[in-house]
Amino acid sequence: MAKELNEDTGFHVSIKTLLGIGAGMATVISMWFILQADIAEAKELPVPPPPDVTRMEYDMKDQLIRQTIMTTQDDVKELKEDMKRIEEKIDRLR
């Protein structure tokens, strides 16, 4: 037999149940406000700094280092040629 709900139908709720519902609502509401405060704080935080070395800067430094190595290599070749000339002059003086 199904009971029919109408205006005269009543139900009983214990005080424990009411306290449990109130505590649950208080927990959910406090979590909502804490979450909103955390979001507001996160919006005010400073923007993270850009990375230390960008890709373009890395490529430019790499190119500069390679160019410096090539220039040093040319300088060493010149020094070797100068050393040969100096050795030849020393040999002629002996």
SESEMAR-579965 format. One record per residue: x, y, z of N, C-alpha, C in turn. Coordinates in Angstrom, 3 decimals, always signed. Example, Ala and Ser with C-alpha at 12.3 -4.5 7.8 and 13.67 -1.06 7.14 Angstrom:
% SESEMAR-579965
<r><n_X>+13.190</n_X><n_Y>-5.690</n_Y><n_Z>+7.800</n_Z><ca_X>+12.300</ca_X><ca_Y>-4.500</ca_Y><ca_Z>+7.800</ca_Z><c_X>+13.200</c_X><c_Y>-3.300</c_Y><c_Z>+7.800</c_Z></r>
<r><n_X>+12.850</n_X><n_Y>-2.250</n_Y><n_Z>+7.080</n_Z><ca_X>+13.670</ca_X><ca_Y>-1.060</ca_Y><ca_Z>+7.140</ca_Z><c_X>+12.900</c_X><c_Y>+0.030</c_Y><c_Z>+7.870</c_Z></r>
This chain:
% SESEMAR-579965
<r><n_X>+0.824</n_X><n_Y>-1.185</n_Y><n_Z>+0.000</n_Z><ca_X>+0.000</ca_X><ca_Y>+0.000</ca_Y><ca_Z>+0.000</ca_Z><c_X>+0.862</c_X><c_Y>+1.240</c_Y><c_Z>+0.000</c_Z></r>
<r><n_X>+0.634</n_X><n_Y>+2.073</n_Y><n_Z>-0.925</n_Z><ca_X>+1.374</ca_X><ca_Y>+3.317</ca_Y><ca_Z>-1.027</ca_Z><c_X>+0.657</c_X><c_Y>+4.390</c_Y><c_Z>-0.234</c_Z></r>
<r><n_X>+1.429</n_X><n_Y>+5.157</n_Y><n_Z>+0.477</n_Z><ca_X>+0.841</ca_X><ca_Y>+6.254</ca_Y><ca_Z>+1.233</ca_Z><c_X>+0.745</c_X><c_Y>+7.473</c_Y><c_Z>+0.337</c_Z></r>
<r><n_X>-0.247</n_X><n_Y>+8.232</n_Y><n_Z>+0.543</n_Z><ca_X>-0.477</ca_X><ca_Y>+9.417</ca_Y><ca_Z>-0.267</ca_Z><c_X>-0.002</c_X><c_Y>+10.640</c_Y><c_Z>+0.500</c_Z></r>
<r><n_X>+0.716</n_X><n_Y>+11.517</n_Y><n_Z>-0.171</n_Z><ca_X>+1.179</ca_X><ca_Y>+12.743</ca_Y><ca_Z>+0.459</ca_Z><c_X>+0.144</c_X><c_Y>+13.845</c_Y><c_Z>+0.202</c_Z></r>
<r><n_X>-0.221</n_X><n_Y>+14.522</n_Y><n_Z>+1.255</n_Z><ca_X>-1.127</ca_X><ca_Y>+15.663</ca_Y><ca_Z>+1.121</ca_Z><c_X>-0.801</c_X><c_Y>+16.678</c_Y><c_Z>+2.191</c_Z></r>
<r><n_X>-1.674</n_X><n_Y>+17.664</n_Y><n_Z>+2.381</n_Z><ca_X>-1.418</ca_X><ca_Y>+18.727</ca_Y><ca_Z>+3.353</ca_Z><c_X>-1.388</c_X><c_Y>+18.221</c_Y><c_Z>+4.784</c_Z></r>
<r><n_X>-2.057</n_X><n_Y>+17.195</n_Y><n_Z>+5.065</n_Z><ca_X>-2.126</ca_X><ca_Y>+16.683</ca_Y><ca_Z>+6.435</ca_Z><c_X>-1.000</c_X><c_Y>+15.694</c_Y><c_Z>+6.748</c_Z></r>
<r><n_X>-0.197</n_X><n_Y>+15.336</n_Y><n_Z>+5.755</n_Z><ca_X>+0.870</ca_X><ca_Y>+14.381</ca_Y><ca_Z>+5.962</ca_Z><c_X>+1.981</c_X><c_Y>+15.045</c_Y><c_Z>+6.772</c_Z></r>
<r><n_X>+2.502</n_X><n_Y>+14.367</n_Y><n_Z>+7.726</n_Z><ca_X>+3.582</ca_X><ca_Y>+14.898</ca_Y><ca_Z>+8.554</ca_Z><c_X>+4.751</c_X><c_Y>+13.930</c_Y><c_Z>+8.584</c_Z></r>
<r><n_X>+5.905</n_X><n_Y>+14.428</n_Y><n_Z>+8.979</n_Z><ca_X>+7.071</ca_X><ca_Y>+13.560</ca_Y><ca_Z>+9.133</ca_Z><c_X>+7.888</c_X><c_Y>+14.075</c_Y><c_Z>+10.300</c_Z></r>
<r><n_X>+8.704</n_X><n_Y>+13.215</n_Y><n_Z>+10.808</n_Z><ca_X>+9.478</ca_X><ca_Y>+13.559</ca_Y><ca_Z>+12.002</ca_Z><c_X>+10.954</c_X><c_Y>+13.631</c_Y><c_Z>+11.636</c_Z></r>
<r><n_X>+11.594</n_X><n_Y>+14.683</n_Y><n_Z>+12.106</n_Z><ca_X>+13.033</ca_X><ca_Y>+14.850</ca_Y><ca_Z>+11.894</ca_Z><c_X>+13.646</c_X><c_Y>+15.038</c_Y><c_Z>+13.270</c_Z></r>
<r><n_X>+14.667</n_X><n_Y>+14.264</n_Y><n_Z>+13.555</n_Z><ca_X>+15.287</ca_X><ca_Y>+14.373</ca_Y><ca_Z>+14.872</ca_Z><c_X>+16.245</c_X><c_Y>+15.563</c_Y><c_Z>+14.904</c_Z></r>
<r><n_X>+16.607</n_X><n_Y>+15.946</n_Y><n_Z>+16.090</n_Z><ca_X>+17.532</ca_X><ca_Y>+17.066</ca_Y><ca_Z>+16.267</ca_Z><c_X>+18.911</c_X><c_Y>+16.688</c_Y><c_Z>+15.737</c_Z></r>
<r><n_X>+19.306</n_X><n_Y>+15.439</n_Y><n_Z>+15.864</n_Z><ca_X>+20.590</ca_X><ca_Y>+14.967</ca_Y><ca_Z>+15.325</ca_Z><c_X>+20.648</c_X><c_Y>+15.178</c_Y><c_Z>+13.812</c_Z></r>
<r><n_X>+19.552</n_X><n_Y>+14.867</n_Y><n_Z>+13.142</n_Z><ca_X>+19.498</ca_X><ca_Y>+15.022</ca_Y><ca_Z>+11.689</ca_Z><c_X>+19.604</c_X><c_Y>+16.496</c_Y><c_Z>+11.315</c_Z></r>
<r><n_X>+18.878</n_X><n_Y>+17.355</n_Y><n_Z>+12.044</n_Z><ca_X>+18.941</ca_X><ca_Y>+18.796</ca_Y><ca_Z>+11.766</ca_Z><c_X>+20.353</c_X><c_Y>+19.335</c_Y><c_Z>+11.993</c_Z></r>
<r><n_X>+21.005</n_X><n_Y>+18.884</n_Y><n_Z>+13.075</n_Z><ca_X>+22.375</ca_X><ca_Y>+19.324</ca_Y><ca_Z>+13.347</ca_Z><c_X>+23.324</c_X><c_Y>+18.821</c_Y><c_Z>+12.255</c_Z></r>
<r><n_X>+23.126</n_X><n_Y>+17.607</n_Y><n_Z>+11.794</n_Z><ca_X>+23.969</ca_X><ca_Y>+17.058</ca_Y><ca_Z>+10.723</ca_Z><c_X>+23.801</c_X><c_Y>+17.852</c_Y><c_Z>+9.427</c_Z></r>
<r><n_X>+22.555</n_X><n_Y>+18.176</n_Y><n_Z>+9.096</n_Z><ca_X>+22.299</ca_X><ca_Y>+18.971</ca_Y><ca_Z>+7.886</ca_Z><c_X>+22.916</c_X><c_Y>+20.358</c_Y><c_Z>+8.017</c_Z></r>
<r><n_X>+22.780</n_X><n_Y>+20.963</n_Y><n_Z>+9.192</n_Z><ca_X>+23.363</ca_X><ca_Y>+22.294</ca_Y><ca_Z>+9.427</ca_Z><c_X>+24.876</c_X><c_Y>+22.274</c_Y><c_Z>+9.346</c_Z></r>
<r><n_X>+25.507</n_X><n_Y>+21.246</n_Y><n_Z>+9.913</n_Z><ca_X>+26.964</ca_X><ca_Y>+21.139</ca_Y><ca_Z>+9.866</ca_Z><c_X>+27.439</c_X><c_Y>+20.923</c_Y><c_Z>+8.431</c_Z></r>
<r><n_X>+26.712</n_X><n_Y>+20.110</n_Y><n_Z>+7.681</n_Z><ca_X>+27.075</ca_X><ca_Y>+19.886</ca_Y><ca_Z>+6.277</ca_Z><c_X>+26.966</c_X><c_Y>+21.164</c_Y><c_Z>+5.458</c_Z></r>
<r><n_X>+25.883</n_X><n_Y>+21.911</n_Y><n_Z>+5.679</n_Z><ca_X>+25.715</ca_X><ca_Y>+23.182</ca_Y><ca_Z>+4.950</ca_Z><c_X>+26.803</c_X><c_Y>+24.178</c_Y><c_Z>+5.339</c_Z></r>
<r><n_X>+27.136</n_X><n_Y>+24.246</n_Y><n_Z>+6.619</n_Z><ca_X>+28.183</ca_X><ca_Y>+25.160</ca_Y><ca_Z>+7.069</ca_Z><c_X>+29.524</c_X><c_Y>+24.796</c_Y><c_Z>+6.450</c_Z></r>
<r><n_X>+29.804</n_X><n_Y>+23.505</n_Y><n_Z>+6.350</n_Z><ca_X>+31.055</ca_X><ca_Y>+23.052</ca_Y><ca_Z>+5.746</ca_Z><c_X>+31.131</c_X><c_Y>+23.438</c_Y><c_Z>+4.278</c_Z></r>
<r><n_X>+30.051</n_X><n_Y>+23.196</n_Y><n_Z>+3.545</n_Z><ca_X>+30.038</ca_X><ca_Y>+23.519</ca_Y><ca_Z>+2.112</ca_Z><c_X>+30.151</c_X><c_Y>+25.020</c_Y><c_Z>+1.904</c_Z></r>
<r><n_X>+29.444</n_X><n_Y>+25.812</n_Y><n_Z>+2.689</n_Z><ca_X>+29.489</ca_X><ca_Y>+27.273</ca_Y><ca_Z>+2.538</ca_Z><c_X>+30.875</c_X><c_Y>+27.809</c_Y><c_Z>+2.881</c_Z></r>
<r><n_X>+31.483</n_X><n_Y>+27.298</n_Y><n_Z>+3.955</n_Z><ca_X>+32.829</ca_X><ca_Y>+27.782</ca_Y><ca_Z>+4.315</ca_Z><c_X>+33.855</c_X><c_Y>+27.383</c_Y><c_Z>+3.256</c_Z></r>
<r><n_X>+33.713</n_X><n_Y>+26.196</n_Y><n_Z>+2.676</n_Z><ca_X>+34.628</ca_X><ca_Y>+25.786</ca_Y><ca_Z>+1.605</ca_Z><c_X>+34.482</c_X><c_Y>+26.715</c_Y><c_Z>+0.401</c_Z></r>
<r><n_X>+33.262</n_X><n_Y>+27.114</n_Y><n_Z>+0.096</n_Z><ca_X>+33.011</ca_X><ca_Y>+28.022</ca_Y><ca_Z>-1.036</ca_Z><c_X>+33.734</c_X><c_Y>+29.352</c_Y><c_Z>-0.816</c_Z></r>
<r><n_X>+33.597</n_X><n_Y>+29.940</n_Y><n_Z>+0.371</n_Z><ca_X>+34.224</ca_X><ca_Y>+31.230</ca_Y><ca_Z>+0.632</ca_Z><c_X>+35.749</c_X><c_Y>+31.116</c_Y><c_Z>+0.671</c_Z></r>
<r><n_X>+36.267</n_X><n_Y>+30.035</n_Y><n_Z>+1.189</n_Z><ca_X>+37.722</ca_X><ca_Y>+29.830</ca_Y><ca_Z>+1.198</ca_Z><c_X>+38.235</c_X><c_Y>+29.699</c_Y><c_Z>-0.235</c_Z></r>
<r><n_X>+37.513</n_X><n_Y>+28.972</n_Y><n_Z>-1.062</n_Z><ca_X>+37.898</ca_X><ca_Y>+28.822</ca_Y><ca_Z>-2.464</ca_Z><c_X>+37.882</c_X><c_Y>+30.168</c_Y><c_Z>-3.183</c_Z></r>
<r><n_X>+36.864</n_X><n_Y>+30.968</n_Y><n_Z>-2.940</n_Z><ca_X>+36.779</ca_X><ca_Y>+32.283</ca_Y><ca_Z>-3.572</ca_Z><c_X>+37.932</c_X><c_Y>+33.187</c_Y><c_Z>-3.111</c_Z></r>
<r><n_X>+38.296</n_X><n_Y>+33.105</n_Y><n_Z>-1.836</n_Z><ca_X>+39.417</ca_X><ca_Y>+33.899</ca_Y><ca_Z>-1.325</ca_Z><c_X>+40.732</c_X><c_Y>+33.450</c_Y><c_Z>-1.961</c_Z></r>
<r><n_X>+40.910</n_X><n_Y>+32.146</n_Y><n_Z>-2.130</n_Z><ca_X>+42.125</ca_X><ca_Y>+31.636</ca_Y><ca_Z>-2.773</ca_Z><c_X>+42.213</c_X><c_Y>+32.081</c_Y><c_Z>-4.229</c_Z></r>
<r><n_X>+41.081</n_X><n_Y>+32.099</n_Y><n_Z>-4.916</n_Z><ca_X>+41.068</ca_X><ca_Y>+32.547</ca_Y><ca_Z>-6.313</ca_Z><c_X>+41.424</c_X><c_Y>+34.025</c_Y><c_Z>-6.391</c_Z></r>
<r><n_X>+40.862</n_X><n_Y>+34.834</n_Y><n_Z>-5.500</n_Z><ca_X>+41.168</ca_X><ca_Y>+36.270</ca_Y><ca_Z>-5.497</ca_Z><c_X>+42.647</c_X><c_Y>+36.506</c_Y><c_Z>-5.198</c_Z></r>
<r><n_X>+43.207</n_X><n_Y>+35.732</n_Y><n_Z>-4.272</n_Z><ca_X>+44.629</ca_X><ca_Y>+35.874</ca_Y><ca_Z>-3.945</ca_Z><c_X>+45.502</c_X><c_Y>+35.478</c_Y><c_Z>-5.128</c_Z></r>
<r><n_X>+45.122</n_X><n_Y>+34.424</n_Y><n_Z>-5.821</n_Z><ca_X>+45.907</ca_X><ca_Y>+33.964</ca_Y><ca_Z>-6.969</ca_Z><c_X>+45.891</c_X><c_Y>+34.994</c_Y><c_Z>-8.088</c_Z></r>
<r><n_X>+44.800</n_X><n_Y>+35.721</n_Y><n_Z>-8.225</n_Z><ca_X>+44.724</ca_X><ca_Y>+36.761</ca_Y><ca_Z>-9.262</ca_Z><c_X>+45.676</c_X><c_Y>+37.909</c_Y><c_Z>-8.967</c_Z></r>
<r><n_X>+45.962</n_X><n_Y>+38.152</n_Y><n_Z>-7.697</n_Z><ca_X>+46.825</ca_X><ca_Y>+39.266</ca_Y><ca_Z>-7.312</ca_Z><c_X>+48.305</c_X><c_Y>+38.905</c_Y><c_Z>-7.271</c_Z></r>
<r><n_X>+48.634</n_X><n_Y>+37.634</n_Y><n_Z>-7.372</n_Z><ca_X>+50.039</ca_X><ca_Y>+37.216</ca_Y><ca_Z>-7.327</ca_Z><c_X>+50.780</c_X><c_Y>+37.773</c_Y><c_Z>-8.538</c_Z></r>
<r><n_X>+52.083</n_X><n_Y>+38.022</n_Y><n_Z>-8.388</n_Z><ca_X>+52.838</ca_X><ca_Y>+38.555</ca_Y><ca_Z>-9.532</ca_Z><c_X>+52.958</c_X><c_Y>+37.536</c_Y><c_Z>-10.660</c_Z></r>
<r><n_X>+53.138</n_X><n_Y>+38.073</n_Y><n_Z>-11.836</n_Z><ca_X>+53.297</ca_X><ca_Y>+37.227</ca_Y><ca_Z>-13.013</ca_Z><c_X>+54.667</c_X><c_Y>+36.561</c_Y><c_Z>-12.931</c_Z></r>
<r><n_X>+54.776</n_X><n_Y>+35.270</n_Y><n_Z>-13.237</n_Z><ca_X>+56.088</ca_X><ca_Y>+34.616</ca_Y><ca_Z>-13.172</ca_Z><c_X>+57.046</c_X><c_Y>+35.265</c_Y><c_Z>-14.165</c_Z></r>
<r><n_X>+58.312</n_X><n_Y>+35.373</n_Y><n_Z>-13.797</n_Z><ca_X>+59.276</ca_X><ca_Y>+36.007</ca_Y><ca_Z>-14.704</ca_Z><c_X>+59.475</c_X><c_Y>+35.165</c_Y><c_Z>-15.959</c_Z></r>
<r><n_X>+59.881</n_X><n_Y>+35.833</n_Y><n_Z>-17.023</n_Z><ca_X>+60.136</ca_X><ca_Y>+35.063</ca_Y><ca_Z>-18.245</ca_Z><c_X>+61.326</c_X><c_Y>+34.132</c_Y><c_Z>-18.027</c_Z></r>
<r><n_X>+61.447</n_X><n_Y>+33.107</n_Y><n_Z>-18.839</n_Z><ca_X>+62.578</ca_X><ca_Y>+32.181</ca_Y><ca_Z>-18.664</ca_Z><c_X>+63.906</c_X><c_Y>+32.924</c_Y><c_Z>-18.801</c_Z></r>
<r><n_X>+64.937</n_X><n_Y>+32.397</n_Y><n_Z>-18.141</n_Z><ca_X>+66.241</ca_X><ca_Y>+33.059</ca_Y><ca_Z>-18.131</ca_Z><c_X>+66.807</c_X><c_Y>+33.218</c_Y><c_Z>-19.536</c_Z></r>
<r><n_X>+66.721</n_X><n_Y>+32.199</n_Y><n_Z>-20.326</n_Z><ca_X>+67.291</ca_X><ca_Y>+32.244</ca_Y><ca_Z>-21.671</ca_Z><c_X>+66.201</c_X><c_Y>+31.854</c_Y><c_Z>-22.672</c_Z></r>
<r><n_X>+65.911</n_X><n_Y>+32.775</n_Y><n_Z>-23.584</n_Z><ca_X>+64.931</ca_X><ca_Y>+32.449</ca_Y><ca_Z>-24.612</ca_Z><c_X>+65.623</c_X><c_Y>+31.677</c_Y><c_Z>-25.733</c_Z></r>
<r><n_X>+64.841</n_X><n_Y>+31.113</n_Y><n_Z>-26.607</n_Z><ca_X>+65.396</ca_X><ca_Y>+30.319</ca_Y><ca_Z>-27.709</ca_Z><c_X>+66.227</c_X><c_Y>+31.202</c_Y><c_Z>-28.635</c_Z></r>
<r><n_X>+65.724</n_X><n_Y>+32.405</n_Y><n_Z>-28.919</n_Z><ca_X>+66.452</ca_X><ca_Y>+33.301</ca_Y><ca_Z>-29.815</ca_Z><c_X>+67.793</c_X><c_Y>+33.707</c_Y><c_Z>-29.188</c_Z></r>
<r><n_X>+67.775</n_X><n_Y>+33.999</n_Y><n_Z>-27.888</n_Z><ca_X>+69.017</ca_X><ca_Y>+34.367</ca_Y><ca_Z>-27.210</ca_Z><c_X>+70.001</c_X><c_Y>+33.204</c_Y><c_Z>-27.230</c_Z></r>
<r><n_X>+69.510</n_X><n_Y>+31.991</n_Y><n_Z>-27.029</n_Z><ca_X>+70.368</ca_X><ca_Y>+30.807</ca_Y><ca_Z>-27.071</ca_Z><c_X>+70.998</c_X><c_Y>+30.658</c_Y><c_Z>-28.453</c_Z></r>
<r><n_X>+70.191</n_X><n_Y>+30.822</n_Y><n_Z>-29.500</n_Z><ca_X>+70.715</ca_X><ca_Y>+30.697</ca_Y><ca_Z>-30.868</ca_Z><c_X>+71.770</c_X><c_Y>+31.764</c_Y><c_Z>-31.151</c_Z></r>
<r><n_X>+71.519</n_X><n_Y>+32.986</n_Y><n_Z>-30.678</n_Z><ca_X>+72.493</ca_X><ca_Y>+34.066</ca_Y><ca_Z>-30.907</ca_Z><c_X>+73.804</c_X><c_Y>+33.782</c_Y><c_Z>-30.173</c_Z></r>
<r><n_X>+73.712</n_X><n_Y>+33.307</n_Y><n_Z>-28.939</n_Z><ca_X>+74.931</ca_X><ca_Y>+32.988</ca_Y><ca_Z>-28.182</ca_Z><c_X>+75.686</c_X><c_Y>+31.836</c_Y><c_Z>-28.833</c_Z></r>
<r><n_X>+74.950</n_X><n_Y>+30.841</n_Y><n_Z>-29.301</n_Z><ca_X>+75.575</ca_X><ca_Y>+29.709</ca_Y><ca_Z>-29.973</ca_Z><c_X>+76.310</c_X><c_Y>+30.174</c_Y><c_Z>-31.232</c_Z></r>
<r><n_X>+75.658</n_X><n_Y>+31.033</n_Y><n_Z>-31.997</n_Z><ca_X>+76.283</ca_X><ca_Y>+31.554</ca_Y><ca_Z>-33.217</ca_Z><c_X>+77.533</c_X><c_Y>+32.371</c_Y><c_Z>-32.872</c_Z></r>
<r><n_X>+77.468</n_X><n_Y>+33.180</n_Y><n_Z>-31.828</n_Z><ca_X>+78.626</ca_X><ca_Y>+33.978</ca_Y><ca_Z>-31.421</ca_Z><c_X>+79.783</c_X><c_Y>+33.078</c_Y><c_Z>-30.994</c_Z></r>
<r><n_X>+79.491</n_X><n_Y>+32.032</n_Y><n_Z>-30.255</n_Z><ca_X>+80.549</ca_X><ca_Y>+31.114</ca_Y><ca_Z>-29.812</ca_Z><c_X>+81.191</c_X><c_Y>+30.419</c_Y><c_Z>-31.007</c_Z></r>
<r><n_X>+80.361</n_X><n_Y>+29.971</n_Y><n_Z>-31.947</n_Z><ca_X>+80.913</ca_X><ca_Y>+29.315</ca_Y><ca_Z>-33.135</ca_Z><c_X>+81.784</c_X><c_Y>+30.282</c_Y><c_Z>-33.943</c_Z></r>
<r><n_X>+81.344</n_X><n_Y>+31.519</n_Y><n_Z>-34.061</n_Z><ca_X>+82.115</ca_X><ca_Y>+32.522</ca_Y><ca_Z>-34.794</ca_Z><c_X>+83.444</c_X><c_Y>+32.800</c_Y><c_Z>-34.075</c_Z></r>
<r><n_X>+83.404</n_X><n_Y>+32.853</n_Y><n_Z>-32.763</n_Z><ca_X>+84.629</ca_X><ca_Y>+33.081</ca_Y><ca_Z>-31.988</ca_Z><c_X>+85.600</c_X><c_Y>+31.927</c_Y><c_Z>-32.175</c_Z></r>
<r><n_X>+85.114</n_X><n_Y>+30.725</n_Y><n_Z>-32.208</n_Z><ca_X>+85.980</ca_X><ca_Y>+29.552</ca_Y><ca_Z>-32.418</ca_Z><c_X>+86.645</c_X><c_Y>+29.627</c_Y><c_Z>-33.787</c_Z></r>
<r><n_X>+85.875</n_X><n_Y>+29.988</n_Y><n_Z>-34.808</n_Z><ca_X>+86.439</ca_X><ca_Y>+30.083</ca_Y><ca_Z>-36.156</ca_Z><c_X>+87.498</c_X><c_Y>+31.194</c_Y><c_Z>-36.227</c_Z></r>
<r><n_X>+87.222</n_X><n_Y>+32.323</n_Y><n_Z>-35.574</n_Z><ca_X>+88.193</ca_X><ca_Y>+33.417</ca_Y><ca_Z>-35.553</ca_Z><c_X>+89.466</c_X><c_Y>+32.981</c_Y><c_Z>-34.833</c_Z></r>
<r><n_X>+89.326</n_X><n_Y>+32.272</n_Y><n_Z>-33.730</n_Z><ca_X>+90.482</ca_X><ca_Y>+31.782</ca_Y><ca_Z>-32.989</ca_Z><c_X>+91.281</c_X><c_Y>+30.797</c_Y><c_Z>-33.844</c_Z></r>
<r><n_X>+90.591</n_X><n_Y>+29.973</n_Y><n_Z>-34.579</n_Z><ca_X>+91.265</ca_X><ca_Y>+29.016</ca_Y><ca_Z>-35.457</ca_Z><c_X>+92.085</c_X><c_Y>+29.758</c_Y><c_Z>-36.514</c_Z></r>
<r><n_X>+91.539</n_X><n_Y>+30.812</n_Y><n_Z>-37.096</n_Z><ca_X>+92.283</ca_X><ca_Y>+31.605</ca_Y><ca_Z>-38.078</ca_Z><c_X>+93.500</c_X><c_Y>+32.274</c_Y><c_Z>-37.430</c_Z></r>
<r><n_X>+93.312</n_X><n_Y>+32.765</n_Y><n_Z>-36.198</n_Z><ca_X>+94.441</ca_X><ca_Y>+33.401</ca_Y><ca_Z>-35.499</ca_Z><c_X>+95.554</c_X><c_Y>+32.392</c_Y><c_Z>-35.232</c_Z></r>
<r><n_X>+95.198</n_X><n_Y>+31.176</n_Y><n_Z>-34.880</n_Z><ca_X>+96.208</ca_X><ca_Y>+30.142</ca_Y><ca_Z>-34.619</ca_Z><c_X>+96.972</c_X><c_Y>+29.824</c_Y><c_Z>-35.904</c_Z></r>
<r><n_X>+96.264</n_X><n_Y>+29.764</n_Y><n_Z>-37.033</n_Z><ca_X>+96.946</ca_X><ca_Y>+29.517</ca_Y><ca_Z>-38.313</ca_Z><c_X>+97.944</c_X><c_Y>+30.630</c_Y><c_Z>-38.612</c_Z></r>
<r><n_X>+97.535</n_X><n_Y>+31.875</n_Y><n_Z>-38.383</n_Z><ca_X>+98.452</ca_X><ca_Y>+32.994</ca_Y><ca_Z>-38.611</ca_Z><c_X>+99.665</c_X><c_Y>+32.906</c_Y><c_Z>-37.698</c_Z></r>
<r><n_X>+99.431</n_X><n_Y>+32.539</n_Y><n_Z>-36.440</n_Z><ca_X>+100.549</ca_X><ca_Y>+32.419</ca_Y><ca_Z>-35.507</ca_Z><c_X>+101.510</c_X><c_Y>+31.311</c_Y><c_Z>-35.924</c_Z></r>
<r><n_X>+100.980</n_X><n_Y>+30.233</n_Y><n_Z>-36.436</n_Z><ca_X>+101.839</ca_X><ca_Y>+29.145</ca_Y><ca_Z>-36.905</ca_Z><c_X>+102.702</c_X><c_Y>+29.620</c_Y><c_Z>-38.078</c_Z></r>
<r><n_X>+102.100</n_X><n_Y>+30.362</n_Y><n_Z>-38.991</n_Z><ca_X>+102.868</ca_X><ca_Y>+30.877</ca_Y><ca_Z>-40.124</ca_Z><c_X>+103.955</c_X><c_Y>+31.837</c_Y><c_Z>-39.653</c_Z></r>
<r><n_X>+103.604</n_X><n_Y>+32.692</n_Y><n_Z>-38.691</n_Z><ca_X>+104.602</ca_X><ca_Y>+33.611</ca_Y><ca_Z>-38.139</ca_Z><c_X>+105.737</c_X><c_Y>+32.845</c_Y><c_Z>-37.455</c_Z></r>
<r><n_X>+105.395</n_X><n_Y>+31.784</n_Y><n_Z>-36.740</n_Z><ca_X>+106.414</ca_X><ca_Y>+30.975</ca_Y><ca_Z>-36.075</ca_Z><c_X>+107.364</c_X><c_Y>+30.346</c_Y><c_Z>-37.105</c_Z></r>
<r><n_X>+106.803</n_X><n_Y>+29.878</n_Y><n_Z>-38.214</n_Z><ca_X>+107.642</ca_X><ca_Y>+29.288</ca_Y><ca_Z>-39.258</ca_Z><c_X>+108.596</c_X><c_Y>+30.337</c_Y><c_Z>-39.816</c_Z></r>
<r><n_X>+108.090</n_X><n_Y>+31.546</n_Y><n_Z>-40.063</n_Z><ca_X>+108.970</ca_X><ca_Y>+32.610</ca_Y><ca_Z>-40.590</ca_Z><c_X>+110.067</c_X><c_Y>+32.964</c_Y><c_Z>-39.591</c_Z></r>
<r><n_X>+109.677</n_X><n_Y>+33.026</n_Y><n_Z>-38.317</n_Z><ca_X>+110.683</ca_X><ca_Y>+33.356</ca_Y><ca_Z>-37.296</ca_Z><c_X>+111.739</c_X><c_Y>+32.255</c_Y><c_Z>-37.225</c_Z></r>
<r><n_X>+111.318</n_X><n_Y>+30.991</n_Y><n_Z>-37.286</n_Z><ca_X>+112.269</ca_X><ca_Y>+29.894</ca_Y><ca_Z>-37.248</ca_Z><c_X>+113.216</c_X><c_Y>+29.936</c_Y><c_Z>-38.447</c_Z></r>
<r><n_X>+112.669</n_X><n_Y>+30.286</n_Y><n_Z>-39.636</n_Z><ca_X>+113.509</ca_X><ca_Y>+30.387</ca_Y><ca_Z>-40.814</ca_Z><c_X>+114.553</c_X><c_Y>+31.506</c_Y><c_Z>-40.660</c_Z></r>
<r><n_X>+114.138</n_X><n_Y>+32.615</n_Y><n_Z>-40.092</n_Z><ca_X>+115.071</ca_X><ca_Y>+33.729</ca_Y><ca_Z>-39.881</ca_Z><c_X>+116.155</c_X><c_Y>+33.328</c_Y><c_Z>-38.875</c_Z></r>
<r><n_X>+115.762</n_X><n_Y>+32.613</n_Y><n_Z>-37.826</n_Z><ca_X>+116.755</ca_X><ca_Y>+32.168</ca_Y><ca_Z>-36.845</ca_Z><c_X>+117.734</c_X><c_Y>+31.203</c_Y><c_Z>-37.491</c_Z></r>
<r><n_X>+117.242</n_X><n_Y>+30.314</n_Y><n_Z>-38.334</n_Z><ca_X>+118.122</ca_X><ca_Y>+29.361</ca_Y><ca_Z>-39.024</ca_Z><c_X>+119.103</c_X><c_Y>+30.101</c_Y><c_Z>-39.941</c_Z></r>
<r><n_X>+118.654</n_X><n_Y>+31.163</n_Y><n_Z>-40.604</n_Z><ca_X>+119.556</ca_X><ca_Y>+31.918</ca_Y><ca_Z>-41.499</ca_Z><c_X>+120.628</c_X><c_Y>+32.668</c_Y><c_Z>-40.706</c_Z></r>
<r><n_X>+120.268</n_X><n_Y>+33.086</n_Y><n_Z>-39.511</n_Z><ca_X>+121.236</ca_X><ca_Y>+33.818</ca_Y><ca_Z>-38.698</ca_Z><c_X>+122.326</c_X><c_Y>+32.906</c_Y><c_Z>-38.135</c_Z></r>
<r><n_X>+122.092</n_X><n_Y>+31.659</n_Y><n_Z>-38.010</n_Z><ca_X>+123.073</ca_X><ca_Y>+30.737</ca_Y><ca_Z>-37.465</ca_Z><c_X>+124.062</c_X><c_Y>+30.459</c_Y><c_Z>-38.513</c_Z></r>
